[in-house]
Amino acid sequence: MRRFLTIAAAAARKIVTRREVWPQEGIASASSLPPAPALAAAVKDLPLCRRFSTMPWSKPVTIDNINPKVLKCEYAVRGEIVLRAQLIQQELLTKPSSYPFNEVIYCNIGNPQSLGQVPITFFREVLALCDHPALLEKSETHALFSSDAIARAWRILDNIPERATGAYSHSQGIRACREEIAEAIAARDGYPANADDLFLTDGASPGVHMMLQLLLRSEQDGILCPIPQYPLYSASIALHGGTLVPYYLDEENGWGLKVEDLRRQLQSARAEGIKVRALVVINPGNPTGQVLSEENQKQIIQFCKDECLLLLADEVYQENVYVETKKFFSFKKVSRSMGYGEKDLSLVSFQSVSKGYYGECGKRGGYMEVTGLDNDVKDQLYKIASVNLCSNISGQILVSLVMNPPKNGEESYELFLQERDLILASLGRRAKTLAEALNKLEGVSCNEAEGAMYLFPRLHLPERALKAASAVDMLPDTFYARRLLDATGIAVVPGSGFGQVPGTWHFRCTILPAEEKLPDIISRISTFHQRFMDEFCD
């Protein structure tokens, strides 16, 4: 402070050189300072850089002082292997010969259009017209767009104030879109659905976050989750400060879900003082691809009712069923068929435009249907939704289209059927071909994908491979996936990112690469795997 006052006094006397402010023989006495008004004026005249503190600056945010829940959160689908894949992709642009392949193939994530899947024409036509309503006024539009797409766009826009698709909507979503989705759910299930029970979201993930934010009060609150599971759940539970209570799917029996295992895990958690709030079920399964039987679903519903648990039903792969012996049934349909209504069971169901035959991941559309919760609880959910204002309008429109595609007799119907059926049939063939190829590899076993978009093969690795992984501080499945990427350019996700029975190792691989590329991908994996097993043979 003395030094500062001396500087101010010197400036007031129009002393300009640093030597005059701090003469070598000592600092001038503060007793000769001018009166307060003159001092204030002097300070005002000082250069800005000389008014700041000389204390050293330290960063206010570091890895040591951020929220520990963020550090605990992990999302393997875009984790270490994918970051490595992106670096390789950049290197290939500048040094094409630096790797024994010329492209990176991302088999790590269910992102269909990034691997060549073509959008459904009707959906994109309606979206284009809604995004640019002026097209509807042009005569040439009728030559470029189907009549039913034009009619659907008018119907949607007429229910949006000022036809402004760039404006905020109701926080639960556009009323007309919710009503169309409710009608579609009722048609699918054979039981009524209410638009007021629907929250339109940017994909299914925000709905999951909203529910966990509502449920989890502390680490003493737990959520029963399948293992393996989609890492959205483990990451979200960590972020919201809860506890994941695992239940293990039965790999030896097609990744089946046994209710006795659920009950055992529930009792164990309760014995440790964990208040289990909800059960997560993913059907069809991710990453495991199983499709639950209706009888199994009934057992799960009865378990939730008996144990007073909220059932969180992830049903985003409901269109992706590839085996004739299985069929998708929503948990709502099954529960209503058992005679259970709003007063008997609490159920939240999730759907998304990212999967199915549509694969519109980047459009970020989805919904959750909330049933069996009191109105005052739904009011709190609405409050959470309101904090985010609303989901994006294009996604809201798209999810209403996905749930209400063209109908028989409409102009787009035949093309829609052709596009949908080609995609689903190809996915089924790819799932079968890839599973058969993996099962031919030494030390690999793989259940068929009854549905969804993935295979989750088990790796029976030699002891030398386990030791080599340990030597470089990697888990064995991560070690395998890293070596696979560096040798072939194929990015998969280590099974440890999804959870697995301790002592077992897996990886998740999508079935999404274009069908014509599959032989090359299988050849790359097969060649790599044989060399890997030869290198680490015990």
C-alpha positions, 0 to 999 in steps of 0.5 A: 500500500505504501508503494502504491501511495508513493506512485500515486503521489509521484504521478500527481507531481508529474514525475515521469520516470521510474527512477524518480518514483523509486529512487535508488536511495529509497522510497519517498515518504508518504507524508508528502502525499497530496489531499484525497481529491488530488490523490484520486485524480492522480490514481485516475491518471495512472496507466491501467497496467500499473493499477493492478495487483502484482500478486501472481495469477492462478487458474480458478478452475483446475482438474483438482477443484472441479466437481468430483462427480464429473471426474467419476463419470465415464462414457466409453463409447467416445472414450480412449479408443475413439480419441485415438481413432480420430488422431489416426484419421487426422494423420491419414490426411497428411501422411496417407501411407503412415498406417496399413489402411487408408480409412478409419471405420467407426464401429464404436457407436450407433450412428447409421448415417455416418456409415452410409445409411440413407435418410427416409425420403418422406421424413426429410421432405416434411422437415425441409418444408417445415424448415422453410415454409415459403416453399409451400407457397411455390407452384414448383413445390408440387413437382418436387415434393410428394403430396402427402409430405406437403399435406403433413407439413401444412398440418404441422405448421398450422399448429405452430404459432406464426408457423415459426419453427425457429421459435421456442415451443411449450417445454413439453413439446409442440402440442400437435406433435405430442397428440400425434405421438400419443395416437401412434402409441395407442395404435401400437399398444392397443391402449390409450395414451395421453399427450400430457404424459409426453415430454419431447426431448433431444433424443432419449438421453435428456429424458434419462438425465431428467429422470435421474435428476428427479430421483437421485438425492444422494449416494444412498439412492440407487438405480438397478442397471443391467450389466452390460449396460449402455454407458449413458446410465452409469455416466448419468448416475455418477453425474447426479450423485447416485449409486449404480446397483448392477444386475448381470445378464446371462451370457450363456443363455442369450443375455437373458434377464433372470428376475431372481438375480434382480431380487438378489441384487436388490436385497443386497443393496438394501442390506447396505443401506441403499434405497433403490429407486428404479430399475432400468431395462433396455429392450432390445438390448444395448450392447447385447442385442437380446429381445425380451420375451413377453413372459419375461417382461411380465415377470419384470413388471410384477417385480417392479410392482411388488418392490415399489420400483419405478420401471425405466424402459429404454425402448429406442431399438423397438424397430430393430428386431431381426429374428422371426421368433422374437417380437417387440412389445412395449412395457406399457402394452404388457403392463396394461395387458396384465390389468395394471394401470396408472395406479398400479405401476410407475413406468417411464418409456423412452424412444428416439429418432436416432435408431430404428430404420431412420437413424437420424442421430444428428436431428436429436429427437425423442420422447419419454412417456411418463405414467403412474406418477402423481401430478405434483411429481410431473409438475416437477419434471415440467419444471426441469424441462422448463429450465432447458426451455424446449427441445429442438423443433426439427427433432420434435417434428421428426419424432412425430413423423417417425411414430406416424409414417406414411399410411397405405393409400398415401403417395409416399407409402410405397417408397417408404415401405421400400426404404424401411424394409431394405434398411431393416433386411440389410441390418438383419443380414449384417448382424448374422454375417458378422456374428458368424464370422466372429464365432469362427475366430479362435477364442471368440464366442458371440451370441446372435443379435436378435435386435438393436445394432450391436454384437458383444463378442467375448474374448478368451485371451491367452495368459500372455496377452493378459500380462502384456496388457498389464505391463502397459497399464491397460485392461485386456479388452482395451489392449485388444481394441487398441491393437485392433485399431492400430492394425486395421483402422477399425474402432470398437469399444472395449467391453469394460466400458459397458460393464461385464462379469469380472474376469471376462472380456468383450468388445462392442461392435456395430453392425452398421458399416455398409453391407458391401464393406462387410467382407473387407471388415471381416477380413481385416478383423480375422487377419488381425485376430489370428496374428494377435493370438499367434503373438501371445500364444501360451 
